[in-house]
Each structure stands twice: as C-alpha cells, then as structure tokens.
Amino acid sequence: MYEGGIRVPMIATWPNKIKAGTISNHISSFCDVLPTLNNVANVETHFKGDGISFYNTLTGSNTQEDHEFLYWEFLEYGGQIAVRIGKWKILWQAIKKGNKNIELYDLDKDKEEHNNLAEQHPEIVTKLFEIEVI
C-alpha cells in the first residue's frame, strides 16, 4: 500500500496523437484504463464505473478531469486501506488485527513515506472516514 507498491509509471506511444517526449504528472488508477481505451476507440458505454478517461492527458487536448480521491482496499495482511487526496495519502494497515494507527503522508514532499504527519493533520485523517464508513 506504500508508494513502492502503488506508484507505477506509464509509457504510451501513439504516432500523430501523443507528442513525443511529453511528460505528465497526472495521477490515475487502473480503473481509468477502460474509459480511456473506450475514448481512444470512440466507443460509448452506458456503464458508469469509478474510472475517468485520461485521453486528454495523452493527447494534450482539452482539460483533464481529475479524481476527487483514489481509494484502495485489500484484505491481505489483516486488511489495508489507502486513500490519495491530492498530495495527501492516508494509509491504514492491519485493520482486522486491531491496529488503530493511521498514517498520513505529504507525497509532494515525502514520496518515500518516511514522515507520518497524522498527528499534525487530524482533519485530513478524518476524511478517510468521510469517504468510507468503516
């Protein structure tokens, strides 16, 4: 659930559509791939999932819609939740084992997640419970 397991670069090529050498810091998730491919193929679907097409980021056209937050939940290792809200990442591990310690990281300043800021920013940790009832 740390960035080493979630943060993955993406490389895309599409002659005459994606400008060579373009770099983007757009944050997306696997759920965004299907809406993007639908956009690329010009296929309209009536299914509404959590994904947001990143077609505009790939092509540099129009404004890119961003997620309000990204949410990951895994049952492994006693239950884990991670939420990304802008630069903030909230991480709660070993939930089913009774762990009550929630971690908070400023990913703009601490991509390695060394400095837990949960005690300094309890208002951001509270957002976890607003997003998902636990």
One Martini backbone bead per residue (centre of mass of N, CA, C, O) as a GRO file, in nm:
protein
  134
    1MET     BB    1   0.050   0.067  -0.006
    2TYR     BB    2   0.283   0.187  -0.086
    3GLU     BB    3   0.434   0.349  -0.341
    4GLY     BB    4   0.605   0.097  -0.429
    5GLY     BB    5   0.310  -0.055  -0.502
    6ILE     BB    6   0.149   0.188  -0.668
    7ARG     BB    7   0.366   0.342  -0.812
    8VAL     BB    8   0.340   0.374  -1.173
    9PRO     BB    9   0.459   0.399  -1.467
   10MET     BB   10   0.374   0.539  -1.792
   11ILE     BB   11   0.388   0.426  -2.132
   12ALA     BB   12   0.319   0.609  -2.440
   13THR     BB   13   0.218   0.542  -2.784
   14TRP     BB   14   0.097   0.775  -3.062
   15PRO     BB   15   0.099   0.855  -3.357
   16ASN     BB   16  -0.023   1.185  -3.396
   17LYS     BB   17  -0.120   1.215  -3.072
   18ILE     BB   18   0.150   1.178  -2.913
   19LYS     BB   19   0.386   1.366  -2.795
   20ALA     BB   20   0.702   1.351  -2.803
   21GLY     BB   21   0.833   1.370  -2.469
   22THR     BB   22   0.602   1.363  -2.291
   23ILE     BB   23   0.510   1.486  -1.962
   24SER     BB   24   0.327   1.357  -1.674
   25ASN     BB   25   0.147   1.398  -1.342
   26HIS     BB   26  -0.082   1.227  -1.370
   27ILE     BB   27  -0.338   1.081  -1.172
   28SER     BB   28  -0.403   0.732  -1.171
   29SER     BB   29  -0.590   0.432  -1.246
   30PHE     BB   30  -0.693   0.131  -1.354
   31CYS     BB   31  -0.995   0.237  -1.384
   32ASP     BB   32  -0.900   0.436  -1.635
   33VAL     BB   33  -0.846   0.253  -1.883
   34LEU     BB   34  -1.122   0.187  -2.009
   35PRO     BB   35  -1.221   0.477  -2.068
   36THR     BB   36  -0.979   0.541  -2.249
   37LEU     BB   37  -1.016   0.317  -2.463
   38ASN     BB   38  -1.296   0.407  -2.544
   39ASN     BB   39  -1.202   0.683  -2.644
   40VAL     BB   40  -1.002   0.583  -2.859
   41ALA     BB   41  -1.239   0.395  -3.001
   42ASN     BB   42  -1.514   0.541  -2.991
   43VAL     BB   43  -1.671   0.421  -2.732
   44GLU     BB   44  -1.986   0.381  -2.602
   45THR     BB   45  -2.095   0.372  -2.261
   46HIS     BB   46  -2.329   0.290  -1.986
   47PHE     BB   47  -2.109   0.243  -1.797
   48LYS     BB   48  -2.053   0.339  -1.446
   49GLY     BB   49  -1.764   0.398  -1.304
   50ASP     BB   50  -1.463   0.518  -1.147
   51GLY     BB   51  -1.352   0.601  -1.406
   52ILE     BB   52  -1.116   0.821  -1.587
   53SER     BB   53  -1.030   0.959  -1.859
   54PHE     BB   54  -0.682   1.019  -2.007
   55TYR     BB   55  -0.688   1.133  -2.300
   56ASN     BB   56  -0.610   1.437  -2.259
   57THR     BB   57  -0.326   1.373  -2.159
   58LEU     BB   58  -0.220   1.218  -2.405
   59THR     BB   59  -0.307   1.458  -2.626
   60GLY     BB   60  -0.335   1.759  -2.506
   61SER     BB   61  -0.649   1.788  -2.474
   62ASN     BB   62  -0.791   1.970  -2.298
   63THR     BB   63  -0.925   1.907  -1.995
   64GLN     BB   64  -0.845   1.731  -1.707
   65GLU     BB   65  -0.988   1.505  -1.522
   66ASP     BB   66  -1.014   1.449  -1.173
   67HIS     BB   67  -0.984   1.305  -0.886
   68GLU     BB   68  -1.085   1.342  -0.567
   69PHE     BB   69  -1.013   1.030  -0.524
   70LEU     BB   70  -0.824   0.746  -0.414
   71TYR     BB   71  -0.900   0.386  -0.368
   72TRP     BB   72  -0.775   0.128  -0.147
   73GLU     BB   73  -0.845  -0.234  -0.097
   74PHE     BB   74  -0.719  -0.493   0.127
   75LEU     BB   75  -0.718  -0.812   0.291
   76GLU     BB   76  -0.442  -0.830   0.332
   77TYR     BB   77  -0.270  -0.817   0.624
   78GLY     BB   78  -0.549  -0.744   0.789
   79GLY     BB   79  -0.607  -0.505   0.630
   80GLN     BB   80  -0.631  -0.236   0.380
   81ILE     BB   81  -0.594   0.127   0.344
   82ALA     BB   82  -0.603   0.373   0.075
   83VAL     BB   83  -0.574   0.737   0.029
   84ARG     BB   84  -0.595   0.980  -0.235
   85ILE     BB   85  -0.556   1.344  -0.175
   86GLY     BB   86  -0.377   1.464  -0.371
   87LYS     BB   87  -0.092   1.492  -0.174
   88TRP     BB   88  -0.243   1.289   0.002
   89LYS     BB   89  -0.183   0.998   0.221
   90ILE     BB   90  -0.380   0.739   0.345
   91LEU     BB   91  -0.294   0.485   0.600
   92TRP     BB   92  -0.432   0.151   0.676
   93GLN     BB   93  -0.332  -0.118   0.880
   94ALA     BB   94  -0.428  -0.400   1.031
   95ILE     BB   95  -0.736  -0.383   1.101
   96LYS     BB   96  -0.818  -0.687   1.193
   97LYS     BB   97  -0.580  -0.660   1.430
   98GLY     BB   98  -0.644  -0.358   1.572
   99ASN     BB   99  -0.538  -0.126   1.426
  100LYS     BB  100  -0.532   0.248   1.490
  101ASN     BB  101  -0.305   0.339   1.304
  102ILE     BB  102  -0.268   0.629   1.111
  103GLU     BB  103  -0.139   0.737   0.806
  104LEU     BB  104   0.043   1.039   0.683
  105TYR     BB  105   0.122   1.183   0.356
  106ASP     BB  106   0.337   1.404   0.172
  107LEU     BB  107   0.406   1.346  -0.162
  108ASP     BB  108   0.556   1.609  -0.243
  109LYS     BB  109   0.783   1.563   0.009
  110ASP     BB  110   0.718   1.219   0.061
  111LYS     BB  111   0.748   0.946  -0.134
  112GLU     BB  112   0.876   0.742   0.094
  113GLU     BB  113   0.720   0.750   0.364
  114HIS     BB  114   0.864   0.871   0.655
  115ASN     BB  115   0.644   1.111   0.739
  116ASN     BB  116   0.418   1.109   0.980
  117LEU     BB  117   0.121   1.347   0.985
  118ALA     BB  118  -0.135   1.274   1.157
  119GLU     BB  119  -0.104   1.456   1.416
  120GLN     BB  120  -0.090   1.737   1.247
  121HIS     BB  121  -0.358   1.616   1.050
  122PRO     BB  122  -0.663   1.519   1.149
  123GLU     BB  123  -0.849   1.640   0.921
  124ILE     BB  124  -0.747   1.439   0.701
  125VAL     BB  125  -0.802   1.169   0.836
  126THR     BB  126  -1.114   1.212   0.851
  127LYS     BB  127  -1.170   1.167   0.543
  128LEU     BB  128  -1.173   0.861   0.548
  129PHE     BB  129  -1.459   0.850   0.698
  130GLU     BB  130  -1.612   1.008   0.469
  131ILE     BB  131  -1.561   0.802   0.236
  132GLU     BB  132  -1.554   0.550   0.451
  133VAL     BB  133  -1.731   0.321   0.618
  134ILE     BB  134  -1.590   0.141   0.915
   0.00000   0.00000   0.00000
